[in-house]
Amino acid sequence: MKKFIILMCALVLAFLVWNFAYYRMGLYINFNPDKTVTSRMKVEGKGIYMEKDGQWEAFTIRGVDMGVGVPGQWATDYAIDKETYLRWFGWIQEMGANTLRVYTILHDDFYNAFYVYNQEREKAGEEPLYLIHGVWIDDYMYNSHRDGFDDEIRKTFIKDCKTLVDILHGNRAMSLGRGVGSGSYRKDVSPWVIGYILGVEWETSIVSYTNQKNEHANQYQGNYLYTTQEASPFEALLCEWGDSIIAYESERYGQQRLVAFSNWPTTDPFSYDVVTTAYRDKLETVDVEQIKSTEQFLAGQFASYHAYSYFPDYLEAMEEGKAYTEEEIVEGVGGLAALQLYREHIAAMDAPLISRYLTPEDYVDRDGRFNTYVAYLRALNRYHTMPVVISEYGVTTGRGMAQVDENTGRNQGHMSEQEQGQAIIDCYEDIVDAGCAGSCVFSWQDEWFKRTWNTMQHIDLNYTAYWSDYQTNEQYFGLLTFDPGKEESVCYVDGDISEWSASDVVVAEEDMELSMKYDEKFLYFLVYRKDFAPEDETLYIPIDTLPDSGSTYCKNFGVTFQRACEFMLVLKGKEDSRLMVQRRYETLLATDGPVYYAWDSYYNPPDKDTPEFSPIYLALKREDLLNQPNTGRPRGQKYETGALRHGTANPLDEEFDSLADFMIAGDYIEIRLPWQLLKFSNPPEMMIHDDYYENYGIENYQIDELYAGIGSDSGGGERIEMAAFPLKGWGSKVTSHERLKESYYMLKKYWTKTSGEGR
């Protein structure tokens, strides 16, 4: 009996050791090193093909990029469950997409759901949903002192590639780690994985640093990929990574898939003129044409690019740059010596000018518009000998805006859901017309935790997952959005006041009332004005958020208030209403005065009780195409984000406008203001900006109430009475519900209509 127990314990221990080595460490013995390697995907010329029933059929990637964020959770929480994934996969395929792209290893719920979904599709005789999988690199690491050949980058990436291959074949188990998924990956989803996109949008710094530190490491020869003699060290590094993932999957599993390396315009294979190079810092290239395939690589490569219509628009910069004289260029780049350095650097890049691949006709799209986006795509496709896939494109429905598409109006932000849908369709048609082999829309869902350059300094980045910041455009690229409230929002700005009650009233006058409420996205107002005539009367709502600050008088309109206020909401008809801010509390002036106002306000700050109220602006560009020194003019561009848009914001209304800020309906006006517009940096904890000049920048201050009132320009100059409105944060306990945007339905209609036309 004793020997039996010892034997059983030994067997259990051996099993545990084997299980750990096989599933946790990825160790295995290759008992069939000469196994036949197969691939159901292949590249021929600039086309991608899929094997179906023994026949090769042309396959156009019509994809959607999917992130990992949901409201109240960070990306690294991996909070999306299996049921949610199953529902999303169905919606994505119903829309007409055939491919899903993810960026990194996810929680096992994703792969389990993907397996179940495709198993059920194939059992029903329906087309499955295919997957392009990414391998992520820690951007904190590559923005450090390390270059790409550092073991913590190079070897870790190769290890991650092998881990991913095991996961897709159902042979892995992982514990939760920073930035990676976790779980027991036992479902083999490899039959539906068509390719890999390796890496991220490479910053110029890591490319340049790697090339400079490893000047002689510019060659790599593998069994599946190798470099040309003209390759850079960074391209040799990519070649090694690609060869490693192909080799591991070929040798262990006898399978191959398409391989691409992530890229974007910042490191595209072209060079540009001096003006564009200086303005856009286009200083490096990553050219996948320097990475070649051997006959043993059956699947093949495609060139992957993230390409948006508005940034960085190199071709528009080149067009604008033609207007400058040689003298202006010399002055703008900082002198003759600087100009010579730029010219030498462009020559040293040894990259072809993009103009070599373009004709004047290429700038005209199918609608006859001057379109630098379609021209850029045409240049990419002409340059490459392999298929080109635009693996990210899209626009955002965020209220805030960060970039403008000068030619076609497909801006980064401040686009309605209908405008988003049309812009995505237009971009897709540009991609098709340019001859690309496929594309992926960015993105499937909105993500509350995201940040963007022109608002991130205004908010507490530790709490972005817990509120919907409509001013931060980066959060709203999705075709699926999350509105506050478990099933519906507490208020819809639509003229229907049925959701308002007597308990919401803050100020009640004889012929005017002001009511307020809020949720994770907006502060709402309901104004009642007896016999209101918007074309003849202006209404004022003073708002006091910060104690011991503000003014009791608005010089702009000659209005006085009971309390010192930082904001004035001016309701002046449907076309000329806006939120204004006391000059001292104007964020852009305090944070970037020299750039956007040609005024360093810290040398001569506005008075603490200044009666001057200003429009609220948001930054668009940091500087002009070429800086002209000593002009006394602002260098950057800004726009008035405090201007309010009239319309109905109820998704159920036929006239729905997702950007609508207020709605006039008879004697009632409904208004919604995004939290950041009122200088809230962290609404979940009711934190706002403190006085900028006393703190020399942005510091947070917690409040538990604000004051508001209601007045009219027909009030005879009487001081506006104000009352307290209590504020209580919600911390990390957020409520939200899913809603497919209007853009989803527009794209679904377009894609399902054109699916039989090869588009």
Phi, psi and omega in degrees: 000319181297318179295323179296317179297316179298317180298315180297318179297319179296319179295317178298316179297318179298319178297317180296319178296315179297316181300317180294314182295320185282309187270330182268319184261346179076019180281142180202162176247126181274100181277351181221072183295343182257023182298151178287131179262134182234162174210131177271358177241148174207160178248132171229117184059238179254020180247153175249137184231147178237138178276125178225119178054041177081001180242144177269123181241141177300136182232116175262122180289118176238089194243172176226133175277137180238130174269194184234009184266144169224158183305138178081002181225149175272164180302319183282001173279340180046058190269357181282127183267173184300317182297321179295315178301316181300318179295317181295317180302319179297315179297320181297316181286327175298332180288342180111002177282151175244353187220143174244139175240131173238159192260337187207173177295130183251176176296156184296342176302324180297310185288325176296317178293319181298320178296309181299316183300310184287328174300315181292323178297313184290325176298328179274003180074024182252157180293133178283173173263128183265164187229132165251123186250139178261161169240117187275157172232139182295108184290339174293326181288314185280352171265017181258203179283354185278146170258174187298335181274356175300138184302327181292340174261306187296304184288325178297320180295316179298318178298318179295325177298315180294320178300316180299316180301315178298320180298314183294336178264006176074032184233049184208154170220137183220148173263156181299132175224169182297118174080008178231161179282185179206164175134186178254107186266092185244003178262126180277101180261005185301331180301339184250006178267118185260344181183173179237143167242114187264132174094196186226183173292107187287129174283149179305324185299313183290325179293311182295316182296318179296316181294320182289322183280342186230051189306325186261004181261049186258016180230141174214134178234111178245180179287338186239328179228150176210162181260157172279171178294336184271002184294152175269164175304321181293321178292326176294323177297314177299319180300316178298318179297314180297317179297324182294316181289324177294315182297315183296315182289326178294314186284323183273321188244352178068029182226155175224156178222166175301148178229136174220162178243130182301139178206168179202172186304327182304329178235035178291171187278010186256162166246164185224176180290173184298317183299312181293318180299317181289317184289318184262001182053046179275088193243356182217161176229149167233113188245107182285353173292345177275001177247117185248161182253144171272173179293342181284344178269101187283328188283301178108173183254153163229159179265123183253131179225137164271116185220116179249155187288339189252343184205136344274124184276081181297320184292324175295319177299321178295320178297313180294326182294339179295341183280348183273143173279165178302320180295320179292324178294316178302313181293320185291326181271354175107021175114171183298322181296317179294319178300317180295322178297318178297315181296321178293321180294317178300319179294321182290335177297334178052045179242144182291144173296137183299332182297340177296340185250016183225149171240165178303328181293336182291343181275358182253126181267184185296340178265007178080011180274149168289117192221100181288339180292310180294327177296316179298317179297321178296321179295317178300313184293325179289326182291317189278144175269351181250169177298144177251128178239124177273094191276356169213128168202155179156178175224166186245148178264013177300149179290323176286155183229142182238337180215153179241133171274106187296334188263315187244357177074017176273081191275161173273082179112166181053046173237136179290169179296325176292320178294324176299313180301315181293322179295320178296317178298316179298317178297318179299317179294324175298318180297316179295313182297331180283350178091016181289156185270359179163179183196161176226126178284135172255115005215180180290307186237151170294152179225115186293334187283350187293161178227165175213162195296327187266004174229345189296333178282351183264352186233162176276108186290350178278354185232011186295336181288349189254010173204156182263105186266095186293345178278341180267102189299328186300340183280353193233035176282349189289159168271344175244130180244169177235109177271148179297155181099144183296319180234329175208161182284159182292340181205144171236126179283097186210003182089347176270116186260019185294338180277356180265146180225173181298332181290346180272352184290131178254315180229132178230115174253181183298319182232017179216147174218149175231124177243155183215152171200175182204165173214199185287358183234324188224157162256123186256146176231143169235120180253130170249127176227114181299131179055043183292130177237093188300334180281347184244347188224140175251134178254146181237134174237099175285142182229127179246114180250326188252119179298150175059035179210169176091186183227148177270006184218133174254106183297326184303321186239002179067037183249138178245152182233164179288327182238159175288125188241153177260340185227152174225116175269115185252114180256099186236069180076184185283338189250350189223037178259150183197161168262131179241157184234145175300137188308321182293335185260013180282114189296312185297324177297319183285327184267331185217039182305313181299326184282315189256351179228356187054040184211118173273098187290348179284340174284326182215074186292152174300149178300151182298328181248028181304135180275003182276125176250141187239157169299156178262125185246157173230143183290142175245314179225144179284332184201164175289170180305311173232124180287127175258106185293154173062030178268340183076008180259154174299144180270331185260168176250144179221167176220160184277101179277347178279352177293134186259146184249130182272141177158183178259130182256020178269118182300341181275350180278145178297328182266022184308130175230109185295343180264002182297133179258331182208160182218124176265125179223092181067237181273005183242147174227124173258139184223145171227133179239128176294146186304317185295333179298333178262019175069027172278125179264340183204077181300327179304332177245012179053051176259133179235172176289134172277178179302124185294322190276336173282336182251359183051054179135196184271120170233148184270149180220129183270136178234158176238006176195159168227168181241142179214158179211177181221132180213177185220155177285356175258017183274005176072023176079013180289147177293134182282124177285149183226155180221159183281144173235113185291145179234131177225121181292167180247002179058227181264004181268088183260156173241144178198161174218149182286148172209126174286129182289163175301328179297326177301310183293327177293315180292322177300314180298318182291311184294318181292332178287323186262001185299330180270002183254007179074020182254000000 
